[in-house]
Amino acid sequence: MPSAETTPARVPEPETVRPTREDEIAAAGSELIGGPVGRRALLGTSWWTPVRVIALVAIGMFALGLVQKAPCYDGAWFFGASSQYTHACYSDIPHLYQGRGFADGLVPYFDRLPTQNPGDIEYLEYPVLTGVFMEVAAWLTPGSGSIQQQEQWYWFVNAGMLMICAAVIAVCVARTHRRRPWDGLLVALAPAFALTATINWDLLAVALTAAAMFMWSRSRPVAFGVLLGLATAAKLYPVFLLAPLLVLCWRAGKWRAFFQAVGGAVVAWLVVNLPVMLFAFPGWSKFYRFSHDRPVDFGSFWLIWAQNSGNPPSIDFVNTAASALVMLSFIGIAALTFFAPRRPRFAQLAFLIVAAFILTNKVYSPQYVLWLVPLAVLARPKWRDFLVWQACEVAYFLGIWMYLAYTTSGDAHKGLPTHGYHWAIALHLLGTLYLCAVVVRDILLPERDVVRLAGDDDPSGGVLDGAPDVFVLGAAAQNRRPTEPPEMLRMEWGVPGEPTH
């Protein structure tokens, strides 16, 4: 039997960060359920773990979002063009059941859709994995009854599948930062998340991306790459996460992990796409042709320009300019990464690159906010800033439907006129820019980062967490040093409620 001297001391589990103790908004909101957690509370002794609570809250909020769509389910989707907008309950899902051939049993990408006009969509214009998701939901939809009843069932089947995605997102965010599970409540309670969850099929890609972030935080780069490749096979935006990962791994010298992630992503994407690409190329390429040829549309600053200019920009100009702006954003993020006094956290840069794509894109559908919600929570888990941004997104959600009600109500002109809708777009843009600015400030002043203030380095960084720098520029190069362990961070910056040495 080993002696006490030879027995290694047990390393204590890190203390869970509780928002009600460090966030004034969370503390105030907790009064609805009894107030902040007390100092002598017995934590970790109940079945109600943070992850389980967050999953149930996410499902409950998702259900409230379904209730919000009830006026459309009862008839607004089928009778009267503007009523689905005045009730703010529009969804693509029931309309595309028949409009994209699922009601007729057509196979996505392989079967051409019947069209009356040469400019109509002749193939399904979604990425392959999203098309598979839509097709599976069609298989589960009862084929009896009227077409209206089938469309209602199709929406319900999709809603059930998307609810699973919503729960996965909340759980993955809650588990990505080991010491901060309660940050997942920001996802679960996000109002824009509940309102937009069933407009389209974006939650599939968001769930796969959240799972990929969780895998990276556990230092599993291959699993991260596979999940990110699947997410990119469902929606284009997840591939942008490889750009900030490149510069972070460059600064930390973690090239092996980066190339493992890229390899996993490429293989997973090819496994999904290659069969359709080889045997139904016109159908497979429709998504990319549609994205390129799509004119300036809702929610973008390009639309404000086009609708207030006598000479609106051409599609080719917008495509080129938007691509250039995204590239400039990446160059700026790369410079920020190399010059920052401390290596930025992966979630911070992931949020910034996706936000840059959203801000510069030629279209912003209201459900695109779903792309940012989990990344925003991981990047800046501060209730005040998150709720400010969510308020702007909810205002935009209402603004676009009121604008569409105005354009479809004929001479009655009920709703929000064009100039009012432009203000709603501006509010959405300003809200997203505000959150970007706060994240950039946290990178430049890491002592303002609430995640690092609690004593962590990069809990979503996986192999990057606590790794020393090998390539930095400017003032960061003069102060190069390995990342301090959490206890040194707590001594250097101080934590609320504790003495600063």
N, C-alpha and C positions, 0 to 999 in steps of 0.2 A: 504493500500500500504506500503510495507516494506521500512524502511529508508535506507539510503546509508550505515549506520553502520551495518545493519543486512543482507544486500544483499551480498552473497559471491562473491568474486572477480573472474572474469572469467580467467581461466588458459589459457595462450596463447598456440596456437598450436606450437609444436616443429618445428624449422626451418629445411627445407629440405637441406640435404647435396648435394652440387653440385660438381661433379668430376672436372669440369674445374677450380675450385678454390682451390682444394686441391691436384690434381694429375697433375704433369707436362706433362705426356704423353697424358692424356685426354685434357689438355689445348692446347697442340700442335696440336693434331688431330682435335680439334674443329675449327681450322683455315680454314678447308675445307668448313665449313658452316657459317663462319662469325666471329669466335673467341669465347672466353669465355663469359659467361653471365656477363653483366655489373652490377654494384652496384645498379643502378636505374631501372633495368629491371622490368617490371610489370609481375610478375609471378602468376600463378594460375588464370589468367583472360581469357584463351583461351580454346577452345575445345581440343586443342592438349595437353592433360595431359601426364605426363611421361609414364604411363602405356599404353596408346593408341599408343604413338609413338613407344614404345619398341615392342608392339605386331605387328605393321605394319612392323617395321624393321626386326623382326624375320621371318615374312612371306616372306618379300622380299629376305632375305638371303636364306631361304629355297628354294624359286623359283630359285635362282641362282644355288643352289645345284642340282636342277632338270635339269637345262640347262647343267651343267657339265656332266650329265649322257646321254646326247643326242646321242653321238656316239654309245653307247651300245643299246639304244632304237631303233636306225635305223638299227641295224644288228649285232653288236659285241656280243650281248648275244646269238646269234643264229648261227653265221657263223664264224668259226675260234676260237680256244680255247684261243690263246694268245692275240687277239686284244682287248678283254675286259680288259685285264691287262695293255697293253701298253697305253690305253686311260684312265686308272685309274677310270673306271666307273662300275666296277663289282657290282652286287647286288644278294643276295640270293633269293630275292622275285620272279622274273619271273621263275627261275629254279625250285623252289619248288612248283609252281602251279601244274605242272604235276608230279614232282618227289615225292610229298607227297599226291597224290591222289585227290586233289581238282578238277582237270579237269574231273575226273571220278565220282565225286559226293560222294566220300568215306567220312564217318563221322570220324573225328579225334578221336583217342583213342579207338573207338569201332570197326572200320573196319581195318583188317590187310592189310598192303600194299603188293602188289605183289612183290616178290623178286626172283632173279635168283641165287644169291649166299647165302650160309648160314650166312655169316657175314654181309649182307646188313641190313639196317634199316628196321624193320618190322612194326613199329608204329611211329607216329609223335613224334619227340624227343624234344618237347618244353613244357614248363609249361602250365597248363590248360587255364589260361586267355589269354595267347598269342595265343594258339590254337583257342580259341573263336574269337579273333580278326582276325586271318587268315581266319577262316570259314566265318565270316560276310563279309569280303572283297570278298571271293569267291562267295557268294550269290549275291553281287552287280556287279559281272563281267559278261558281256554279254557272253552267251554260243554259239553264232554263230560265223562263220568265222573259219579260220585255227587255229591250236593250237598256232602258233606264235602270231597271233592277240589277242587271248585270254590271253596269257601271258603278252603281252604289256598292255592290259586293266587291268589285275590284278595288275600289277605294278603301273599303274596310280591310280587305286582305293585305293590301300594301301598308295600311296604317299599323296593323299588327306586326308586320315584319319590320317596319321602321321604328316601332316602339322598342323592339329588341336592340336595334342600333343605338337608340337614344340611351338605353340603360348601359350598353357597352361603353359608350363615350363617357358617361358620368363615372362609371367604375374605373375606367382606365385613367382618367384625370385624377381621381381620388388616390390611386395607387402609384402614380408616377413619381410624385414627391413623397418619399417615405414618411417624413415627419409632418407633412401637411395634408392629411387626407380630407380635412374639412373644407379645403378649397374646392373640392368637387361640388359643394353646395352651390357655388356660383354658376356652374353649368346647369345643375338640376333646376335652379330657380330662375334662370335667365328668361325674362318675358319674351324676348325676340326669338329665343330658341323654341319655346312652346308654340308661338304664333306661326312660325314658318316651317315647322317640322314636316308637315304633310303637303306642302305646296308642290314639291317635286321629290326626286329620289336622292338628293344630295347627302342625306344622312348615311348612306352606305359608304361613300368615300370618306366622310368625316369619321365614322366609326373605325374604319381600317387605318386611317391616319393616326387616330388617338391610340389604337393598339400598337401601331408602329412606334410611336413616341414612348409608350410604356416599355416595349422591348428594348429600345435603345437605352433607357434609363437603367435597365438591368444588365447592361453590357452584353447584349446579344445582337451584334450588328447584322448577322445574316438574317435572323428573324425579322429585324427591323426592315431590312431591304426587301424581303419577300412581301411583307405586309404593305410597305410603301409602293412596291410595284403593283400589287393588287389594287391599292387605292387609286393609283394613276390609271389603271385599266377601267376604273369606274368614273373618274373625273380627272381632268388634266392638272389641276392646281397642286396636288401633293408632290409632284416631281420637283417643284421649286424648293422643297426642303433640302434637297441635296446640295443646293448652292451654298447656304450658310454652313452646312455640315462640312463642305470642302474647306472653307477658310478656317473654321474652328479646328479641324484635324490638322490643317497646315500649321497653325500657330502652336498646337500641342505636339506635333510630330506623330500623330496617330494615323499614319497612312494605311496600315494594314486593315484597321477597322473600317476606314472609309471605303476602301476598295472591296471589302467583303459586303458592305451595305450596297454599293453600286451593283456588284455582281448579283446579289440576291434580287434587287429591284429589276434588273434587266431580264433575268431568267423568268421571274414571276410574270412580268408584263408580257413577255413573248409566249409563255405557256397559254395565257388567256387569248392573246390577239392573233398569234400566228395561224391557227387553223382557219379563222374567219378571213384573215388577210389573204391566205393562199387560195381559198375556195370561193370567196364572195368579196373580192376586192372593191367593187363599186359600192356595195353596202357598207363595208368596213370603213372606207375612206369618206363616207358621207359626213361623219362628225367633223372631220378636219376641214372638208370643203365648206360645210355650213358655218363653222367658226370663222373661216377666212372671209367668206362672202357676206356674212351677216352685217347689215348696216348698223350705224350708230343707234343705240336703243336705250331703254329705260335706265335711269339711275346714274348715268355717267355725266361727267362734266362736258364730254363731247356732245351730249344731247343739248345741254344748255347753249353751247356754242352754235350748234346747227340750227336750233330754233330761234336764235337771236341774231343770226347772220344772214345777209342777203346772198352770201356765197358760202354755203356750208361745205365743210371739208369732205373730200372724196373718201371712199372706203379704203383705197390703197394708201392714201396719206395717213388715215387714222391707224391702219394696221402697222405701218412703218413707224409712226410716231409713238404708238403705244408700246411696241416692242423696244424701241430705243429708250423710252422712259423706264421700262422694267430693267433693261440692262444697266442704265445709269444708277438705278436704285441698288442693284446688286453691287456695282462698283463702290457706291457709297457705303453699303453694309460691310463690304470687304475692308475698306479703309477704316471704318469704325472698329472692326474686329482687331486689326493689327495695331491700331494706335491707342485703343482703350487701355486705361491703367490696369485693369484686370480683364482677363479673357471673358467676353460676354457669355451668358448662359445660352444653351442651344434653343430653349423655348423662346427667349427674347428675339433672337435672330429669325427663327421660324415665323413668329408672328409678324415681324417687320417685312419679310419678303412676300408673304401672302397678302398682307395689307397693301403693299406697294402694287401688286398685281391687281387687286380689287380697285384701288384708287385710280389707276391709269387705264383700266380696261374700257372697252367701248360699250359695255353693257354691265349693269348691276341689277340682277334679279333680286327680289327681297330675301329669298332663301339663301343667298350667298353669305349672309351674316353667320350661318351655321359653320362655315369654314373657319371663321375667326374665333368663335366662342371658346373652344377648348384651348387654343393657342393663347388667347388673351388671358385666360385664367392661369395658365402655367407661367406666362411672361410677367404678369402684373396682378397678383392675387390680392388686390386692394379693393374693398367693396365700394368705396366712394367713386373711384375712377371707373370701375366696371359699370356701375349703375348710371353714371353720366353718359357713358358710351351707349348703354342699352336704351336709355331714354331717347337718344337721337335716332337709334335704329327703329324703335317702336313708332316714333313720329314719322319716319320715312315709310314704314309699313302701312300706316294709315294714309299717308299722303299719296302713294302710288295708286291705291284702290280708289280714293276719292277723285284722283285725276282721271282714271279710266272710267269712273262713273260719269264724270263730266263729259268725256269724249263720246260716250255711248248713250247718253240720255237725250240726244237730239236737240230740239229747240228748247227743251226745258232747262238745259244747262245746270243740272243738279250735280254738285260736287266741287272739286278744286280746279280752278282754271290753270292755264299753262304757267303763268308767272308764279302762282302759288306752289305748283309742283316743283318749279325750279328752286324755290326756297327750301322745300323738303329735301331735294337732292343736296343742296348746300349744307343743310344740317347734318345729313348722313356723312358727307365728306369731312366736315369739321369735327364731328365726333370721333371718326376713325383717326384723323390727323392728331387730335388731342391725345388719344391713347398711344399713338406712335411716339409723340413727343415725350410723354412720360416714360415710356420704355427706353428711349434714347438717353434721357436724363439719368435713368437708373444705371445704364451702361457706363456713362461718363462719370457718374458719382455713385459708385457701388455701395457706398454707405447709406444711400437712399433706397436701395433695393430691399424690399421686405423679406424676400427669401434669404438673401445673404445676411441681413440684419439678424435673423434668427439663428445664424451660426452655420449655415450650409455654404458650399461653394457652387456646385451646379448639380442639384439632385436629379435633374432630367438629363444630365450629360453623359451618363454611362462611363465609358472609358475616359472621358474628358474630365470627370469629376475629380478634383484635387490634383490633376496632372500638371507638371511643370511646363512652362512655355519653352519652346525651342526657336520660335521665329516671331519677333515683334519689331515694331518700328517706332521712331520718335521717342517721346518721353518714356513710353512703356519699355523701350529697350534699355534705357538708362537705369530703370528701376526693376530690371528683370529679376525674378526670384520665384521659387516654387510656390505653388498655391498653399497658403497656410491651412493647417487643420482647423476644424470648426472652433475649438476652444481658443485658438489664437485670434480668430476673427471676433469672437465675443469679447475678448480682452481689448482688442484694438478699437473696435467701433462701439462697443457697449450694446446692451440689450435693455429695452424698457423694463424697469423694475429691478435691475441688477446694478451693482456698482461698476463704474468704469475705471479701469486701472491705468 
